Amino acid sequence: MDRFLAMKVFARVVESGSFSKAADALRLPPASVSRTLQALEAHLGARLLNRTTRSISITEDGEAYYERCVRVLGEVDDMEASLSHSKLSPKGNVKVSLPQVMAKSTIIPALPEFFAAYPDIGVELLLTDRQVDLVEDAVDCVVRVGAIGDVGLVAKRIGAYTQITCASPGYIERYGEPHTLDDLDRHLAVGYVLNKSGRVRNWEFVVDGEARSIALKHKIAVNDGDSYIACGLAGLGLIQSSSYTLAPYLQSGALRRVLTDYPAHPRVVSVLYAANRHQPRRVRVFIDWVAELYARLPAFQQDAKAQ
């Protein structure tokens, strides 16, 4: 039995809560994961996991062994990095999930800078607005907007941005420009469908220091950031999105900002990673680079309130 592999398998099963998810993450057959765990328990002479037909749970011995596994795996990773001189030039791939629009406007344009600093690291971007599972999707870290709510994840705040409301000149010519929130009753918006709930997102404004949520009428709804902006450019309705995303269209005149007297609360941006999983150095340097990148982007340095 390869005890080092067995520790990796055991740690991943504990973190994912599933033999099949651990097998997918480690790219091993499910039967191999089960056999490895059985062999590890036999070698240790202790039961690490309680198994039923529907679930698994960790035993008291398993909890103690897991904590030591995480430390050992982390020490081995750091030792190999040091011996291979990758402490100064870490190697390997980093898989990151983030919204598509944010990737195009912030991360991708700055990646040449990252690759120049870390030429031996590859980056795989999983571009989606849905809430991914780090273990199931084999993701190292996630850049997420808004509330976190994930148990077992560490959230490192890296910035916050403002939401603004815009319309195309063609829309304003046809429907007029709204000047107050009451005017929105006579207007159309482009609906944005939240992937988690399947519902169209309400718009939020700050009125006299208090948040006000408004459900707007719409003829079209989409669940993709690029399509949402495209609908606004086509004059299909008012749109509300981040100032950094809409800035180029405002500068070109393709969109005009409206309702400037009614701001929205800034939205917090965080990078998330697993709390109990050792992060290889390549992942740590990427997370630090993302945090430093956002720190020098003025659009992401708003005075945000916790969401």
C-alpha positions in Angstrom: 0.0 0.0 0.0 1.2 3.5 -0.9 0.7 5.2 2.5 1.2 8.7 1.0 -1.5 8.1 -1.6 -3.7 6.6 1.0 -3.4 9.7 3.2 -4.3 11.9 0.1 -7.3 9.7 -0.6 -8.5 9.7 3.0 -8.2 13.5 3.2 -10.1 14.1 0.0 -12.9 11.7 1.1 -13.2 13.6 4.3 -13.2 17.0 2.6 -15.7 16.0 -0.1 -17.9 13.8 2.1 -18.1 11.3 -0.8 -16.1 8.4 -2.2 -17.3 9.2 -5.7 -16.4 12.9 -5.5 -13.0 12.1 -4.1 -12.4 9.6 -6.9 -13.3 12.3 -9.5 -11.1 14.9 -7.9 -8.1 12.5 -7.7 -8.9 10.9 -11.1 -9.1 7.4 -9.6 -11.7 4.7 -10.1 -14.2 4.7 -7.2 -13.3 1.1 -6.5 -9.7 2.1 -6.0 -10.7 4.7 -3.4 -12.7 2.2 -1.5 -9.9 -0.4 -1.5 -7.3 2.2 -0.5 -9.4 3.3 2.5 -10.0 -0.3 3.6 -6.2 -1.1 3.3 -5.4 2.1 5.3 -7.8 1.2 8.1 -6.4 -2.4 8.2 -2.8 -1.0 8.3 -3.7 1.4 11.2 -5.9 -1.1 13.0 -8.6 1.6 13.4 -11.8 2.5 11.8 -11.5 6.0 10.2 -15.0 6.3 8.6 -18.4 5.1 9.4 -20.2 3.9 6.2 -23.8 3.5 5.4 -25.5 2.9 2.1 -26.3 6.7 1.9 -23.6 8.5 3.8 -20.2 8.5 5.5 -19.1 10.1 8.7 -15.7 10.4 10.3 -14.9 8.6 13.5 -13.0 10.1 16.5 -9.9 8.3 15.4 -10.5 9.5 11.9 -10.7 13.1 13.0 -7.3 12.9 14.7 -5.7 11.1 11.8 -7.2 13.6 9.3 -5.7 16.6 11.1 -2.3 14.9 11.0 -2.7 13.9 7.4 -3.3 17.6 6.4 -0.1 18.7 8.2 2.0 15.9 6.8 0.7 16.4 3.2 1.4 20.2 3.6 4.9 19.6 4.9 5.8 17.2 2.1 4.5 19.7 -0.5 6.6 22.5 1.0 9.6 20.2 1.3 9.4 19.2 -2.4 8.9 22.8 -3.4 12.0 23.8 -1.5 14.2 21.0 -2.8 13.1 21.7 -6.4 13.8 25.4 -6.0 10.1 26.0 -6.8 9.7 28.0 -3.7 11.0 30.9 -5.8 9.4 29.7 -9.0 6.4 27.4 -8.1 5.2 24.9 -10.7 1.9 23.3 -11.7 -1.6 24.3 -12.6 -4.1 26.4 -10.7 -7.9 26.0 -11.4 -9.9 29.1 -10.6 -13.7 29.7 -10.9 -15.1 33.2 -11.3 -17.9 35.1 -13.2 -17.2 35.4 -16.9 -17.6 39.2 -17.1 -15.2 39.7 -14.2 -12.7 37.4 -15.8 -12.7 39.3 -19.1 -12.5 42.7 -17.5 -9.9 42.1 -14.7 -8.2 38.7 -14.5 -7.5 37.9 -18.2 -6.0 41.3 -19.1 -3.6 41.0 -16.2 -2.5 37.4 -16.7 0.6 38.3 -18.8 1.9 40.0 -15.7 1.3 36.9 -13.6 2.9 34.6 -16.2 5.9 36.8 -16.4 6.3 36.6 -12.6 5.5 32.8 -12.4 6.4 31.3 -15.8 6.0 27.7 -14.5 2.4 28.1 -13.4 -0.5 27.3 -15.7 -4.0 28.7 -15.0 -7.3 27.1 -15.9 -10.4 29.4 -15.6 -13.8 28.0 -15.0 -16.0 30.8 -16.1 -19.5 30.6 -14.6 -21.9 32.6 -12.5 -23.1 29.5 -10.6 -21.9 28.6 -7.2 -19.3 25.9 -7.7 -18.3 23.1 -5.3 -14.5 23.3 -4.8 -14.1 19.5 -4.4 -16.7 18.3 -6.9 -15.4 20.7 -9.6 -11.7 20.2 -8.5 -11.2 23.9 -8.1 -8.4 25.4 -6.1 -10.0 28.8 -5.4 -13.1 30.9 -6.3 -13.5 34.6 -6.9 -17.1 35.3 -5.8 -19.3 38.4 -5.5 -21.7 39.0 -2.6 -22.6 36.7 0.3 -20.5 33.7 1.0 -22.5 31.2 3.1 -20.2 28.2 2.4 -19.3 26.2 5.4 -15.7 25.1 5.4 -14.4 27.8 3.2 -12.1 30.7 4.0 -13.2 34.0 2.4 -10.5 36.6 1.9 -12.0 40.0 0.9 -10.2 41.5 -2.0 -12.4 44.5 -2.9 -15.8 45.9 -3.5 -17.4 47.7 -6.4 -20.5 49.9 -7.1 -23.5 49.0 -9.2 -24.9 51.5 -11.6 -28.0 51.7 -13.8 -27.8 52.4 -17.5 -29.8 52.4 -20.7 -29.0 52.7 -24.4 -29.7 55.9 -26.2 -32.2 54.0 -28.3 -34.1 52.8 -25.2 -34.2 56.4 -23.8 -35.4 57.7 -27.1 -38.3 55.2 -27.1 -39.2 55.1 -23.5 -37.7 58.2 -21.9 -35.3 58.4 -19.0 -36.3 57.5 -15.5 -35.4 60.1 -12.9 -36.9 58.6 -9.7 -37.5 55.0 -8.5 -41.3 55.6 -8.9 -40.6 56.2 -12.7 -39.4 52.5 -12.9 -43.1 51.4 -12.9 -43.3 52.7 -16.4 -40.1 51.1 -17.7 -38.7 47.7 -18.7 -35.5 46.1 -17.4 -33.5 43.2 -18.7 -34.1 40.4 -16.3 -31.1 38.5 -14.8 -31.9 34.9 -13.8 -30.1 33.7 -10.7 -28.7 30.3 -11.3 -29.0 29.1 -7.7 -32.7 30.0 -7.3 -33.9 30.3 -10.9 -35.6 33.6 -10.1 -35.0 37.0 -11.7 -32.9 39.2 -9.5 -34.4 42.3 -7.9 -32.6 45.6 -8.2 -31.3 47.2 -5.0 -31.0 50.9 -4.3 -30.0 53.0 -1.2 -32.7 55.5 -0.2 -32.0 57.6 2.9 -29.4 55.1 4.0 -31.8 52.2 3.8 -31.7 49.4 1.2 -34.7 49.2 -1.1 -35.4 46.2 -3.3 -37.4 46.6 -6.5 -38.8 43.9 -8.9 -38.9 45.4 -12.4 -41.0 44.4 -15.4 -39.1 42.7 -18.2 -39.7 41.1 -21.6 -36.4 39.2 -21.7 -34.4 37.5 -19.0 -31.0 35.9 -19.3 -28.6 34.0 -17.0 -25.3 35.2 -18.5 -23.4 38.4 -17.9 -22.3 39.0 -21.5 -25.9 38.4 -22.8 -27.3 40.7 -20.1 -25.1 43.6 -21.3 -25.8 42.8 -25.0 -29.6 43.1 -24.2 -29.0 46.5 -22.7 -27.0 47.6 -25.7 -29.8 46.4 -28.0 -32.3 48.7 -26.1 -34.3 45.8 -24.7 -34.4 47.4 -21.2 -32.6 49.1 -18.4 -29.7 47.2 -16.9 -27.9 47.4 -13.6 -24.4 46.1 -13.4 -20.9 46.9 -12.1 -19.3 50.2 -12.9 -16.1 48.5 -14.0 -18.0 46.4 -16.5 -20.1 49.2 -18.0 -17.3 51.9 -18.1 -16.2 51.2 -21.7 -19.8 51.5 -23.0 -20.4 54.7 -21.1 -17.2 56.2 -22.5 -18.2 55.2 -26.1 -21.7 56.5 -25.7 -23.3 53.0 -26.3 -24.9 53.3 -22.8 -26.0 56.3 -20.7 -26.1 56.2 -16.9 -29.5 56.9 -15.3 -30.8 57.3 -11.8 -27.6 58.8 -10.6 -29.3 60.0 -7.4 -30.1 56.4 -6.4 -26.9 54.4 -5.8 -26.7 50.8 -4.8 -24.7 49.3 -1.9 -21.2 48.3 -3.1 -20.8 44.6 -3.6 -18.1 42.7 -1.8 -15.6 40.6 -3.9 -13.8 37.7 -2.1 -11.5 34.9 -3.0 -12.5 31.6 -1.4 -10.5 28.4 -0.7 -11.0 25.3 1.5 -10.3 25.9 5.2 -8.8 22.6 6.1 -7.0 21.7 2.9 -3.3 22.5 2.5 -2.8 25.0 -0.3 0.2 24.2 -2.6 2.5 27.2 -3.0 1.3 27.8 -6.6 -2.2 28.3 -5.3 -1.1 30.6 -2.5 0.9 32.8 -4.8 -2.1 33.0 -7.2 -4.4 34.0 -4.4 -2.0 36.7 -3.2 -1.6 38.0 -6.8 -5.3 38.3 -7.3 -5.6 40.2 -4.0 -2.8 42.5 -5.0 -4.3 43.0 -8.4 -7.7 44.1 -7.1 -6.1 46.3 -4.4 -4.7 48.5 -7.2 -7.9 48.7 -9.3 -9.8 51.9 -8.1 -13.1 50.4 -9.3 -12.8 47.7 -6.6 -11.8 49.9 -3.7 -15.3 51.1 -2.7 -16.5 51.4 0.9 -18.6 48.3 1.0 -21.0 47.2 3.7 -21.0 43.5 4.6 -23.6 41.6 2.7 
